[in-house]
């Protein structure tokens, strides 16, 4: 079909139904069916055939196994079994008791989580799942809601990855920027230098992290988040039990009595070291000639590295659990409980991948890109591009896809109108993509942050949305001033001023 406003129907329908029904799979399913019907002229047989083909391609495509999606699913299963064995061995309980003695306050527990999210910036999937699982015993003991934990995790994973050159995200973005600079004969800086110049202009990423710190330190809970936090503080229920068992959580494992902190720490360290090691190995294997650090992260196979690291971490957990002389029956129950705990997240991911493919065929992203008209005043372009990139990432559920489409478009516009605006406009794309990704219920990073934190997905989406919108408003102030003045410094100062005002207002009203 021709790209049109109709391409917005599936993502908007899915979002509205998610908010109204609080049922993620039903809502995504409705969006998938609506999109397939639009693509196939409302022929139900052709629509169902297309949906089946898309789902099948998640597992097998072009005569071969689809490594990326299957590896992500496999890693989730490995992580579920790993977390379950850590609980069975008593590691989670021991770590929670150990941390409770050293981290005395709810604020401290949240800040520990934020710091972990900041320093584990290699990859967003890895960050979301690892930080959530490591922090959960600590935050549970301090009665911090799982929705709050998911927000802390999600708002430090992608924002940190997008501003770090030594990450899978950074390498991908630098590669695209390099092509844009070459296309438009920009020679005053190389791709890495351009990326580093862009970082202070990526207002959304920077102020998302700063707002997380402020929310944790000043207890700035409002809206749905405040309800979840009040429930956790008053009753100790960190997750709404009426909604069933959340992804990443299992209730079937009874921990042994002699658990040690090392029963959690050693498997997690093995997972982290193994994953980073295999990211380097696969990056070297994928690079021709002498491999620089950036080229290694550009060519690394993140999904494979996650699986290999996950296998090593699981092996460590198996050894430590068996050393407790756990009965074979209990060991088997633990493994199966871990698998079951990840099935809801896997179902949501499969539905999300399907609707993303449908949206891609409809040309939703391409339609949104056409909204940037050549008659828009130059000073407004960074703001417009930020909003369009946000809408694209929100509607399509993919920040990487938004990078791939919008960065070249922004580059072309800047080259045509004013090449000095190139980097600010590229920064607006990166910031907008992260914003849209944070708001989108079909974003894989949003789904995995819910999973890692053990939060119901819809709870995470609803509670994070107001904070994401606040940071977006702060970013709009920065990009508007940047567009008018052309000064990176003045734009940052304006955004920082808006951030300070936001924090002061929140402190007064919450």
VOPAGU-2260 file (C-alpha; in pm, 1 decimal, decimal comma):
REM VOPAGU-2260
SITE   aa  ch    i         X         Y         Z
SITE  UNK   A    0       0,0       0,0       0,0
SITE  UNK   A    1     104,2     362,2     -50,1
SITE  UNK   A    2     259,2     523,4     255,0
SITE  UNK   A    3      -7,8     730,3     429,4
SITE  UNK   A    4    -149,6     831,6     764,0
SITE  UNK   A    5    -327,7     493,4     771,8
SITE  UNK   A    6      11,2     338,3     855,6
SITE  UNK   A    7     -25,0     490,9    1204,5
SITE  UNK   A    8    -338,0     287,9    1282,8
SITE  UNK   A    9    -168,9     -35,2    1408,8
SITE  UNK   A   10      72,1     124,1    1660,1
SITE  UNK   A   11    -186,3     377,5    1781,4
SITE  UNK   A   12    -451,5     104,8    1816,3
SITE  UNK   A   13    -210,9    -114,8    2011,7
SITE  UNK   A   14    -118,1     172,3    2244,0
SITE  UNK   A   15    -479,0     277,4    2310,6
SITE  UNK   A   16    -581,1     -81,0    2385,5
SITE  UNK   A   17    -282,1    -130,8    2615,5
SITE  UNK   A   18    -387,9     172,4    2818,3
SITE  UNK   A   19    -758,6      80,7    2820,4
SITE  UNK   A   20    -740,1    -297,1    2869,6
SITE  UNK   A   21    -401,8    -334,5    3044,9
SITE  UNK   A   22    -365,2    -655,7    2837,9
SITE  UNK   A   23     -42,0    -636,0    2637,2
SITE  UNK   A   24     -75,3    -946,7    2419,4
SITE  UNK   A   25    -437,3    -875,8    2323,8
SITE  UNK   A   26    -349,9    -515,8    2238,9
SITE  UNK   A   27     -46,2    -607,7    2029,5
SITE  UNK   A   28    -248,3    -882,3    1860,5
SITE  UNK   A   29    -517,3    -630,1    1761,4
SITE  UNK   A   30    -250,2    -401,1    1614,7
SITE  UNK   A   31     -97,4    -691,3    1422,4
SITE  UNK   A   32    -434,2    -795,7    1275,5
SITE  UNK   A   33    -526,4    -437,8    1183,0
SITE  UNK   A   34    -191,7    -385,5    1010,5
SITE  UNK   A   35    -210,7    -714,5     820,7
SITE  UNK   A   36    -563,4    -631,7     702,0
SITE  UNK   A   37    -447,4    -290,5     577,1
SITE  UNK   A   38    -157,3    -450,5     390,2
SITE  UNK   A   39    -375,7    -715,9     227,1
SITE  UNK   A   40    -681,1    -514,9     127,8
SITE  UNK   A   41    -880,4    -658,5     419,8
SITE  UNK   A   42    -850,0   -1013,0     283,4
SITE  UNK   A   43    -853,2   -1228,1     602,0
SITE  UNK   A   44    -685,3   -1531,7     446,7
SITE  UNK   A   45    -396,9   -1331,5     300,5
SITE  UNK   A   46    -364,2   -1140,1     627,8
SITE  UNK   A   47    -339,9   -1455,4     838,1
SITE  UNK   A   48     -92,1   -1601,8     590,8
SITE  UNK   A   49     129,0   -1294,7     619,2
SITE  UNK   A   50     115,5   -1301,7    1000,8
SITE  UNK   A   51     211,8   -1670,3    1001,2
SITE  UNK   A   52     499,8   -1599,6     760,4
SITE  UNK   A   53     631,0   -1319,3     979,8
SITE  UNK   A   54     614,1   -1529,4    1297,6
SITE  UNK   A   55     781,5   -1823,6    1123,4
SITE  UNK   A   56    1062,0   -1592,7    1006,7
SITE  UNK   A   57    1142,3   -1514,9    1370,1
SITE  UNK   A   58    1268,5   -1872,1    1394,9
SITE  UNK   A   59    1363,4   -1968,3    1038,5
SITE  UNK   A   60    1428,6   -1741,5     741,1
SITE  UNK   A   61    1597,0   -1772,2     398,3
SITE  UNK   A   62    1662,0   -2141,3     448,0
SITE  UNK   A   63    1849,4   -2095,2     775,2
SITE  UNK   A   64    1787,8   -2047,2    1145,8
SITE  UNK   A   65    1729,1   -1682,1    1240,0
SITE  UNK   A   66    2021,6   -1639,2    1478,8
SITE  UNK   A   67    1938,0   -1296,3    1620,5
SITE  UNK   A   68    1582,4   -1348,7    1747,1
SITE  UNK   A   69    1642,7   -1710,4    1852,3
SITE  UNK   A   70    1957,8   -1618,1    2042,2
SITE  UNK   A   71    1770,9   -1344,2    2229,8
SITE  UNK   A   72    1496,3   -1592,2    2322,0
SITE  UNK   A   73    1756,0   -1850,7    2422,2
SITE  UNK   A   74    1938,3   -1595,0    2636,0
SITE  UNK   A   75    1614,8   -1508,5    2816,2
SITE  UNK   A   76    1562,9   -1877,2    2895,2
SITE  UNK   A   77    1923,1   -1906,8    3015,5
SITE  UNK   A   78    1880,4   -1599,1    3233,3
SITE  UNK   A   79    1557,7   -1736,6    3377,3
SITE  UNK   A   80    1727,8   -2063,1    3472,1
SITE  UNK   A   81    2030,4   -1873,9    3606,2
SITE  UNK   A   82    1814,1   -1650,4    3827,9
SITE  UNK   A   83    1612,7   -1949,7    3946,2
SITE  UNK   A   84    1923,5   -2146,1    4044,6
SITE  UNK   A   85    2065,9   -1843,1    4223,7
SITE  UNK   A   86    1742,3   -1828,8    4423,7
SITE  UNK   A   87    1744,0   -2206,2    4483,8
SITE  UNK   A   88    2103,2   -2197,3    4611,8
SITE  UNK   A   89    2008,4   -1922,6    4856,5
SITE  UNK   A   90    2224,4   -1664,8    4677,8
SITE  UNK   A   91    1946,5   -1409,0    4626,1
SITE  UNK   A   92    1838,9   -1422,8    4989,6
SITE  UNK   A   93    2197,7   -1407,4    5115,7
SITE  UNK   A   94    2277,3   -1110,3    4889,7
SITE  UNK   A   95    1961,1    -933,1    5001,6
SITE  UNK   A   96    2054,0    -979,7    5368,1
SITE  UNK   A   97    2414,5    -873,5    5302,6
SITE  UNK   A   98    2309,6    -564,7    5109,4
SITE  UNK   A   99    2045,8    -474,2    5366,8
SITE  UNK   A  100    2318,7    -447,3    5630,4
SITE  UNK   A  101    2526,4    -213,5    5414,3
SITE  UNK   A  102    2268,7     -16,8    5217,5
SITE  UNK   A  103    2048,1     118,5    5493,9
SITE  UNK   A  104    1795,3     329,0    5304,4
SITE  UNK   A  105    1554,0     307,2    5011,4
SITE  UNK   A  106    1738,2     599,6    4852,2
SITE  UNK   A  107    2068,2     412,6    4880,2
SITE  UNK   A  108    1919,3     100,1    4721,5
SITE  UNK   A  109    1789,0     303,5    4426,7
SITE  UNK   A  110    2119,1     485,5    4382,5
SITE  UNK   A  111    2307,6     153,7    4379,1
SITE  UNK   A  112    2078,8      39,2    4097,0
SITE  UNK   A  113    2132,1     362,5    3902,7
SITE  UNK   A  114    2510,6     339,9    3940,5
SITE  UNK   A  115    2504,8     -20,3    3812,8
SITE  UNK   A  116    2297,9      95,2    3515,8
SITE  UNK   A  117    2546,6     371,3    3440,8
SITE  UNK   A  118    2860,1     154,7    3453,8
SITE  UNK   A  119    2719,8    -145,3    3262,4
SITE  UNK   A  120    2690,2      36,4    2928,8
SITE  UNK   A  121    2817,8    -228,8    2687,4
SITE  UNK   A  122    2473,4    -318,3    2550,5
SITE  UNK   A  123    2116,4    -224,6    2640,5
SITE  UNK   A  124    1977,4    -580,4    2645,5
SITE  UNK   A  125    2262,2    -691,4    2867,1
SITE  UNK   A  126    2222,8    -384,7    3088,4
SITE  UNK   A  127    1847,2    -417,5    3134,8
SITE  UNK   A  128    1847,0    -785,9    3222,6
SITE  UNK   A  129    2164,4    -793,2    3432,8
SITE  UNK   A  130    2104,4    -479,7    3640,7
SITE  UNK   A  131    1743,2    -575,4    3704,7
SITE  UNK   A  132    1831,6    -924,4    3824,7
SITE  UNK   A  133    2124,0    -810,0    4040,4
SITE  UNK   A  134    1932,6    -524,0    4202,4
SITE  UNK   A  135    1606,0    -706,8    4264,5
SITE  UNK   A  136    1701,5    -874,1    4598,1
SITE  UNK   A  137    1823,4    -538,1    4731,9
SITE  UNK   A  138    1526,2    -330,6    4617,7
SITE  UNK   A  139    1277,9    -594,9    4732,7
SITE  UNK   A  140    1423,5    -583,3    5084,6
SITE  UNK   A  141    1382,8    -205,9    5091,0
SITE  UNK   A  142    1023,9    -229,7    4964,4
SITE  UNK   A  143    1091,3     -57,3    4634,0
SITE  UNK   A  144     824,2    -142,5    4379,2
SITE  UNK   A  145     919,8    -344,8    4074,3
SITE  UNK   A  146     772,1     -70,2    3855,2
SITE  UNK   A  147    1018,3     174,9    4012,9
SITE  UNK   A  148    1304,3     -71,5    3960,8
SITE  UNK   A  149    1208,0    -112,4    3593,8
SITE  UNK   A  150    1215,9     267,4    3553,2
SITE  UNK   A  151    1559,0     292,5    3715,8
SITE  UNK   A  152    1689,0      17,7    3486,8
SITE  UNK   A  153    1529,2     137,1    3162,5
SITE  UNK   A  154    1627,5     500,9    3205,7
SITE  UNK   A  155    1995,6     419,4    3251,6
SITE  UNK   A  156    2038,6     145,9    2989,3
SITE  UNK   A  157    1966,1     296,0    2646,5
SITE  UNK   A  158    2060,7     653,9    2751,4
SITE  UNK   A  159    2404,8     533,8    2861,5
SITE  UNK   A  160    2454,2     308,5    2558,1
SITE  UNK   A  161    2367,5     589,5    2313,9
SITE  UNK   A  162    2629,2     829,5    2456,7
SITE  UNK   A  163    2907,2     572,1    2496,2
SITE  UNK   A  164    3132,1     515,9    2193,6
SITE  UNK   A  165    3247,4     183,8    2341,3
SITE  UNK   A  166    2914,3       4,2    2317,2
SITE  UNK   A  167    2717,3    -184,3    2053,9
SITE  UNK   A  168    2501,5     126,0    2010,9
SITE  UNK   A  169    2792,6     367,2    1986,8
SITE  UNK   A  170    2969,8     160,1    1725,0
SITE  UNK   A  171    2652,9     132,4    1515,0
SITE  UNK   A  172    2583,6     506,7    1532,7
SITE  UNK   A  173    2945,7     601,1    1458,1
SITE  UNK   A  174    2935,8     381,4    1147,1
SITE  UNK   A  175    2624,9     564,4    1020,4
SITE  UNK   A  176    2772,6     905,8    1101,6
SITE  UNK   A  177    3089,2     812,5     912,2
SITE  UNK   A  178    2882,9     742,7     600,8
SITE  UNK   A  179    2694,9    1071,6     635,1
SITE  UNK   A  180    3017,8    1272,0     671,1
SITE  UNK   A  181    3163,8    1102,1     364,6
SITE  UNK   A  182    2847,5    1154,8     157,9
SITE  UNK   A  183    2843,7    1527,4     226,0
SITE  UNK   A  184    3223,7    1574,7     208,5
SITE  UNK   A  185    3253,7    1689,6     569,4
SITE  UNK   A  186    3623,1    1663,7     657,7
SITE  UNK   A  187    3678,6    1886,8     962,0
SITE  UNK   A  188    3616,0    1595,5    1197,1
SITE  UNK   A  189    3611,3    1216,5    1183,9
SITE  UNK   A  190    3313,3    1000,4    1278,3
SITE  UNK   A  191    3430,1     933,5    1636,2
SITE  UNK   A  192    3503,5    1302,5    1695,4
SITE  UNK   A  193    3161,5    1394,7    1558,0
SITE  UNK   A  194    2997,8    1139,8    1788,5
SITE  UNK   A  195    3174,5    1284,4    2093,5
SITE  UNK   A  196    3072,3    1640,1    1994,6
SITE  UNK   A  197    2711,3    1522,0    1966,4
SITE  UNK   A  198    2703,5    1373,1    2318,6
SITE  UNK   A  199    2649,6    1706,9    2506,3
SITE  UNK   A  200    2365,5    1784,9    2262,2
SITE  UNK   A  201    2186,8    1455,4    2325,6
SITE  UNK   A  202    1966,9    1623,6    2582,2
SITE  UNK   A  203    1720,4    1340,3    2629,2
SITE  UNK   A  204    1984,6    1080,6    2715,5
SITE  UNK   A  205    2172,4    1311,5    2952,2
SITE  UNK   A  206    1869,8    1445,2    3137,9
SITE  UNK   A  207    1698,2    1106,0    3154,5
SITE  UNK   A  208    1993,5     985,8    3363,0
SITE  UNK   A  209    1998,3    1306,2    3571,5
SITE  UNK   A  210    1624,3    1281,3    3634,8
SITE  UNK   A  211    1660,9     919,9    3751,6
SITE  UNK   A  212    1919,2    1035,3    4004,0
SITE  UNK   A  213    1693,0    1321,3    4116,1
SITE  UNK   A  214    1389,1    1091,8    4143,9
SITE  UNK   A  215    1586,3     848,5    4360,6
SITE  UNK   A  216    1749,8    1114,6    4579,1
SITE  UNK   A  217    1453,4    1349,2    4629,4
SITE  UNK   A  218    1182,7    1076,3    4620,0
SITE  UNK   A  219    1003,3    1238,7    4326,8
SITE  UNK   A  220     728,9     979,4    4284,6
SITE  UNK   A  221     400,2    1094,4    4128,4
SITE  UNK   A  222     109,9     955,6    3929,7
SITE  UNK   A  223      94,4     579,9    3886,8
SITE  UNK   A  224     449,8     545,7    4021,4
SITE  UNK   A  225     344,2     694,1    4353,5
SITE  UNK   A  226      64,7     437,1    4386,1
SITE  UNK   A  227     306,6     148,5    4326,0
SITE  UNK   A  228     557,4     289,7    4574,0
SITE  UNK   A  229     292,9     349,2    4840,4
SITE  UNK   A  230     169,8      -9,8    4801,8
SITE  UNK   A  231     525,1    -143,6    4835,3
SITE  UNK   A  232     605,7      67,9    5141,3
SITE  UNK   A  233     280,9       3,1    5326,3
SITE  UNK   A  234     228,9    -366,8    5248,0
SITE  UNK   A  235     565,1    -496,2    5128,6
SITE  UNK   A  236     403,9    -603,6    4799,6
SITE  UNK   A  237     653,9    -483,5    4539,6
SITE  UNK   A  238     436,6    -607,4    4254,0
SITE  UNK   A  239      57,5    -615,8    4211,3
SITE  UNK   A  240     -27,3    -981,3    4279,5
SITE  UNK   A  241    -377,0    -938,0    4138,4
SITE  UNK   A  242    -221,1    -919,0    3790,8
SITE  UNK   A  243     -54,2   -1257,8    3824,7
SITE  UNK   A  244     313,3   -1348,7    3819,0
SITE  UNK   A  245     523,3   -1092,5    3628,6
SITE  UNK   A  246     787,9   -1188,8    3368,7
SITE  UNK   A  247    1118,2   -1295,5    3520,1
SITE  UNK   A  248     959,8   -1400,0    3849,1
SITE  UNK   A  249     888,3   -1748,6    3980,1
SITE  UNK   A  250     719,9   -1865,8    4296,2
SITE  UNK   A  251     809,4   -2236,4    4276,2
SITE  UNK   A  252    1163,2   -2226,7    4416,7
SITE  UNK   A  253    1232,1   -2276,5    4786,2
SITE  UNK   A  254    1589,3   -2164,6    4867,7
SITE  UNK   A  255    1825,5   -2375,8    5074,9
SITE  UNK   A  256    1923,0   -2248,2    5417,6
SITE  UNK   A  257    2301,8   -2230,9    5372,0
SITE  UNK   A  258    2317,0   -1985,7    5081,5
SITE  UNK   A  259    2613,2   -1748,9    5046,0
SITE  UNK   A  260    2659,3   -1414,1    4873,2
SITE  UNK   A  261    2904,6   -1580,1    4633,8
SITE  UNK   A  262    2617,2   -1797,3    4507,2
SITE  UNK   A  263    2479,6   -1482,4    4340,7
SITE  UNK   A  264    2799,3   -1289,8    4276,3
SITE  UNK   A  265    3004,3   -1560,1    4101,0
SITE  UNK   A  266    2741,2   -1654,2    3837,5
SITE  UNK   A  267    2669,8   -1286,4    3762,9
SITE  UNK   A  268    3040,7   -1200,4    3732,5
SITE  UNK   A  269    3087,8   -1505,9    3509,0
SITE  UNK   A  270    2794,3   -1388,6    3296,1
SITE  UNK   A  271    2934,1   -1034,7    3264,1
SITE  UNK   A  272    3294,2   -1134,3    3195,3
SITE  UNK   A  273    3188,1   -1409,7    2954,9
SITE  UNK   A  274    2955,3   -1183,4    2759,0
SITE  UNK   A  275    3209,7    -901,6    2724,1
SITE  UNK   A  276    3481,1   -1154,1    2628,6
SITE  UNK   A  277    3265,5   -1306,8    2354,0
SITE  UNK   A  278    3160,8    -962,5    2230,7
SITE  UNK   A  279    3530,1    -891,6    2177,5
SITE  UNK   A  280    3596,6   -1232,4    2020,6
SITE  UNK   A  281    3301,8   -1214,3    1778,0
SITE  UNK   A  282    3392,6    -852,2    1698,9
SITE  UNK   A  283    3748,0    -951,9    1608,2
SITE  UNK   A  284    3617,7   -1240,2    1397,9
SITE  UNK   A  285    3380,7   -1005,2    1215,6
SITE  UNK   A  286    3649,8    -745,0    1140,7
SITE  UNK   A  287    3879,3    -772,8     842,0
SITE  UNK   A  288    4243,3    -682,8     899,3
SITE  UNK   A  289    4363,5    -510,2    1215,3
SITE  UNK   A  290    4071,9    -451,1    1449,4
SITE  UNK   A  291    4041,0    -129,5    1647,6
SITE  UNK   A  292    3826,6    -120,8    1960,1
SITE  UNK   A  293    3550,3      69,2    1779,5
SITE  UNK   A  294    3554,0    -174,4    1487,5
SITE  UNK   A  295    3530,7    -465,2    1731,1
SITE  UNK   A  296    3213,4    -324,0    1887,2
SITE  UNK   A  297    3077,8    -230,9    1544,3
SITE  UNK   A  298    3111,4    -587,5    1417,2
SITE  UNK   A  299    3040,7    -780,8    1735,3
SITE  UNK   A  300    2761,4   -1037,9    1745,4
SITE  UNK   A  301    2576,2    -921,2    2056,0
SITE  UNK   A  302    2313,2   -1194,9    2050,6
SITE  UNK   A  303    2569,0   -1475,1    2022,8
SITE  UNK   A  304    2784,9   -1317,7    2294,6
SITE  UNK   A  305    2484,0   -1302,3    2526,5
SITE  UNK   A  306    2414,9   -1671,9    2472,7
SITE  UNK   A  307    2776,8   -1777,8    2526,2
SITE  UNK   A  308    2805,3   -1558,5    2836,1
SITE  UNK   A  309    2470,9   -1689,7    2957,4
SITE  UNK   A  310    2586,2   -2050,4    2920,4
SITE  UNK   A  311    2898,0   -1976,4    3125,2
SITE  UNK   A  312    2694,5   -1799,2    3393,9
SITE  UNK   A  313    2445,6   -2087,1    3405,0
SITE  UNK   A  314    2728,1   -2338,9    3433,5
SITE  UNK   A  315    2864,5   -2150,3    3735,1
SITE  UNK   A  316    2517,1   -2143,7    3892,7
SITE  UNK   A  317    2472,2   -2518,3    3830,9
SITE  UNK   A  318    2803,7   -2601,0    3999,1
SITE  UNK   A  319    2729,6   -2382,0    4302,9
SITE  UNK   A  320    2374,4   -2516,8    4336,4
SITE  UNK   A  321    2477,8   -2880,2    4311,9
SITE  UNK   A  322    2747,4   -2816,2    4572,8
SITE  UNK   A  323    2460,1   -2752,1    4817,2
SITE  UNK   A  324    2353,2   -3114,7    4768,0
SITE  UNK   A  325    2019,0   -3006,9    4625,4
SITE  UNK   A  326    1791,7   -3302,1    4541,5
SITE  UNK   A  327    1764,9   -3385,1    4170,4
SITE  UNK   A  328    1388,0   -3326,1    4181,3
SITE  UNK   A  329    1429,3   -2977,6    4332,6
SITE  UNK   A  330    1705,8   -2897,1    4083,4
SITE  UNK   A  331    1478,1   -2992,3    3793,5
SITE  UNK   A  332    1190,4   -2790,2    3941,8
SITE  UNK   A  333    1425,9   -2492,4    3970,7
SITE  UNK   A  334    1530,6   -2510,1    3606,4
SITE  UNK   A  335    1172,6   -2545,9    3484,1
SITE  UNK   A  336    1057,7   -2262,0    3710,5
SITE  UNK   A  337    1323,8   -2040,3    3553,7
SITE  UNK   A  338    1205,5   -2126,5    3204,0
SITE  UNK   A  339     841,2   -2060,5    3293,8
SITE  UNK   A  340     930,2   -1725,8    3448,2
SITE  UNK   A  341    1057,5   -1601,5    3111,4
SITE  UNK   A  342     773,6   -1727,8    2891,9
SITE  UNK   A  343     552,0   -1415,9    2935,6
SITE  UNK   A  344     838,2   -1192,2    2824,3
SITE  UNK   A  345     909,6   -1417,6    2526,0
SITE  UNK   A  346     544,1   -1409,0    2419,1
SITE  UNK   A  347     542,4   -1027,9    2436,2
SITE  UNK   A  348     869,8   -1009,6    2239,3
SITE  UNK   A  349     734,9   -1234,5    1962,4
SITE  UNK   A  350     421,2   -1020,5    1935,6
SITE  UNK   A  351     631,7    -702,2    1938,0
SITE  UNK   A  352     867,3    -831,0    1666,6
SITE  UNK   A  353     562,7    -923,2    1457,2
SITE  UNK   A  354     394,6    -583,5    1481,9
SITE  UNK   A  355     728,5    -412,9    1412,8
SITE  UNK   A  356     756,0    -611,1    1086,8
SITE  UNK   A  357     396,8    -519,2     996,0
SITE  UNK   A  358     464,0    -152,8    1070,8
SITE  UNK   A  359     777,6    -168,1     856,2
SITE  UNK   A  360     578,4    -306,0     561,4
SITE  UNK   A  361     317,8     -34,2     607,4
SITE  UNK   A  362     590,0     232,0     589,0
SITE  UNK   A  363     499,6     398,0     917,6
SITE  UNK   A  364     853,6     525,9     964,0
SITE  UNK   A  365     877,2     650,4     606,2
SITE  UNK   A  366     546,6     835,0     642,7
SITE  UNK   A  367     661,9    1008,0     960,4
SITE  UNK   A  368     987,4    1105,4     788,1
SITE  UNK   A  369     791,4    1283,4     512,9
SITE  UNK   A  370     640,4    1515,1     773,3
SITE  UNK   A  371     967,9    1710,4     783,1
SITE  UNK   A  372     890,6    1974,9     524,2
SITE  UNK   A  373    1155,8    2184,7     354,1
SITE  UNK   A  374     963,2    2503,0     439,3
SITE  UNK   A  375    1017,2    2466,6     815,2
SITE  UNK   A  376    1231,4    2751,5     959,5
SITE  UNK   A  377    1588,7    2640,8    1018,4
SITE  UNK   A  378    1579,6    2731,5    1388,6
SITE  UNK   A  379    1290,9    2491,2    1445,8
SITE  UNK   A  380    1445,5    2195,0    1265,2
SITE  UNK   A  381    1623,6    2037,1    1566,8
SITE  UNK   A  382    1297,2    2041,6    1765,2
SITE  UNK   A  383    1093,0    1908,7    1472,2
SITE  UNK   A  384    1343,7    1632,0    1405,8
SITE  UNK   A  385    1345,8    1539,6    1776,1
SITE  UNK   A  386     965,2    1508,8    1776,4
SITE  UNK   A  387     948,5    1314,8    1448,2
SITE  UNK   A  388    1224,9    1075,2    1556,1
SITE  UNK   A  389    1041,2    1026,6    1886,2
SITE  UNK   A  390     714,3     952,7    1708,1
SITE  UNK   A  391     890,9     711,7    1473,4
SITE  UNK   A  392    1063,4     518,3    1752,5
SITE  UNK   A  393     742,1     515,1    1954,5
SITE  UNK   A  394     535,5     386,3    1661,8
SITE  UNK   A  395     787,2     132,7    1533,7
SITE  UNK   A  396     933,1      20,1    1867,9
SITE  UNK   A  397    1289,1      43,5    1742,3
SITE  UNK   A  398    1544,0     313,6    1813,7
SITE  UNK   A  399    1802,5     142,9    1590,2
SITE  UNK   A  400    1559,6     147,2    1297,5
SITE  UNK   A  401    1495,2     515,1    1366,9
SITE  UNK   A  402    1869,2     583,1    1367,9
SITE  UNK   A  403    1907,1     405,0    1034,6
SITE  UNK   A  404    1628,8     599,6     865,5
SITE  UNK   A  405    1638,4     942,2    1030,1
SITE  UNK   A  406    2012,9    1009,3    1063,0
SITE  UNK   A  407    2068,0    1013,5     681,4
SITE  UNK   A  408    1752,3    1223,6     633,3
SITE  UNK   A  409    1870,1    1475,2     894,2
SITE  UNK   A  410    2211,4    1480,0     725,9
SITE  UNK   A  411    2057,7    1552,6     386,5
SITE  UNK   A  412    1845,1    1836,8     525,4
SITE  UNK   A  413    2143,6    1997,3     698,7
SITE  UNK   A  414    2361,6    1964,1     389,2
SITE  UNK   A  415    2091,7    2134,1     182,0
SITE  UNK   A  416    2004,5    2417,8     420,4
SITE  UNK   A  417    2300,3    2479,4     653,0
SITE  UNK   A  418    2583,1    2229,8     701,1
SITE  UNK   A  419    2674,0    2390,2    1035,3
SITE  UNK   A  420    2348,4    2243,9    1171,1
SITE  UNK   A  421    2453,5    1889,3    1083,0
SITE  UNK   A  422    2562,5    1772,4    1428,0
SITE  UNK   A  423    2275,3    1937,7    1620,3
SITE  UNK   A  424    2027,2    1770,1    1387,9
SITE  UNK   A  425    2196,4    1431,1    1421,8
SITE  UNK   A  426    2185,8    1480,0    1800,7
SITE  UNK   A  427    1812,4    1552,2    1776,4
SITE  UNK   A  428    1759,8    1221,1    1596,3
SITE  UNK   A  429    1948,4    1024,6    1863,1
SITE  UNK   A  430    1764,8    1199,9    2146,6
SITE  UNK   A  431    1423,5    1159,4    1984,5
SITE  UNK   A  432    1479,6     790,9    1914,8
SITE  UNK   A  433    1558,6     720,9    2280,7
SITE  UNK   A  434    1255,4     921,3    2390,2
SITE  UNK   A  435    1020,4     729,4    2162,7
SITE  UNK   A  436    1179,4     400,2    2262,8
SITE  UNK   A  437    1117,1     479,4    2632,5
SITE  UNK   A  438     748,9     550,3    2569,8
SITE  UNK   A  439     676,6     257,6    2339,2
SITE  UNK   A  440     509,2     -56,2    2479,4
SITE  UNK   A  441     640,7    -254,2    2180,9
SITE  UNK   A  442    1006,0    -155,7    2231,3
SITE  UNK   A  443    1220,6    -460,3    2302,6
SITE  UNK   A  444    1432,5    -267,1    2553,2
SITE  UNK   A  445    1117,4    -161,5    2739,9
SITE  UNK   A  446    1001,6    -523,5    2744,3
SITE  UNK   A  447    1338,3    -650,5    2866,4
SITE  UNK   A  448    1361,9    -382,6    3136,4
SITE  UNK   A  449    1026,5    -505,9    3268,4
SITE  UNK   A  450    1156,5    -861,5    3254,5
SITE  UNK   A  451    1485,8    -788,5    3427,7
SITE  UNK   A  452    1307,4    -598,2    3704,0
SITE  UNK   A  453    1033,6    -858,9    3743,1
SITE  UNK   A  454     765,6    -595,9    3676,3
SITE  UNK   A  455     439,3    -631,8    3487,8
SITE  UNK   A  456     508,6    -478,7    3148,4
SITE  UNK   A  457     207,2    -249,7    3141,3
SITE  UNK   A  458     292,1    -119,4    3489,5
SITE  UNK   A  459     638,7     -24,2    3367,5
SITE  UNK   A  460     505,1     149,8    3055,3
SITE  UNK   A  461     241,8     350,3    3244,7
SITE  UNK   A  462     471,1     454,0    3532,1
SITE  UNK   A  463     768,8     551,8    3314,2
SITE  UNK   A  464     570,1     751,5    3057,5
SITE  UNK   A  465     525,3    1071,7    3267,4
SITE  UNK   A  466     898,3    1085,2    3345,7
SITE  UNK   A  467     986,6    1033,1    2979,1
SITE  UNK   A  468     752,3    1315,6    2879,0
SITE  UNK   A  469     912,4    1548,0    3135,5
SITE  UNK   A  470    1259,1    1478,3    2995,2
SITE  UNK   A  471    1121,8    1529,8    2643,7
SITE  UNK   A  472     995,1    1876,9    2741,8
SITE  UNK   A  473    1336,8    1959,7    2888,5
SITE  UNK   A  474    1496,0    1840,6    2562,8
SITE  UNK   A  475    1259,0    2050,5    2353,1
SITE  UNK   A  476    1370,0    2361,3    2544,5
SITE  UNK   A  477    1733,6    2271,5    2475,6
SITE  UNK   A  478    1683,6    2199,2    2104,7
SITE  UNK   A  479    1475,2    2512,1    2054,3
SITE  UNK   A  480    1746,5    2731,7    2207,4
SITE  UNK   A  481    2014,2    2538,8    2019,0
SITE  UNK   A  482    1832,0    2596,9    1690,8
SITE  UNK   A  483    1786,5    2967,8    1755,4
SITE  UNK   A  484    2136,5    3043,5    1885,1
SITE  UNK   A  485    2340,5    2775,7    1709,3
SITE  UNK   A  486    2533,6    2738,8    2034,7
SITE  UNK   A  487    2577,2    2397,2    2194,0
SITE  UNK   A  488    2668,9    2557,3    2527,7
SITE  UNK   A  489    2369,5    2792,8    2543,7
SITE  UNK   A  490    2137,8    2509,5    2441,6
SITE  UNK   A  491    2272,8    2288,1    2720,0
SITE  UNK   A  492    2245,5    2568,0    2977,6
SITE  UNK   A  493    1881,9    2626,2    2875,7
SITE  UNK   A  494    1803,0    2254,4    2905,1
SITE  UNK   A  495    1979,7    2234,5    3241,5
SITE  UNK   A  496    1780,4    2533,6    3363,7
SITE  UNK   A  497    1458,9    2361,6    3256,4
SITE  UNK   A  498    1574,3    2049,1    3440,9
SITE  UNK   A  499    1636,5    2244,3    3764,5
SITE  UNK   A  500    1292,1    2408,0    3739,2
SITE  UNK   A  501    1133,2    2065,1    3680,3
SITE  UNK   A  502    1298,7    1915,6    3988,5
SITE  UNK   A  503    1199,5    2214,0    4205,6
SITE  UNK   A  504     836,8    2194,5    4089,5
SITE  UNK   A  505     823,6    1817,2    4144,6
SITE  UNK   A  506     965,7    1857,1    4496,3
SITE  UNK   A  507     684,4    2097,9    4579,7
SITE  UNK   A  508     396,0    1891,6    4439,0
SITE  UNK   A  509     486,3    1534,1    4536,1
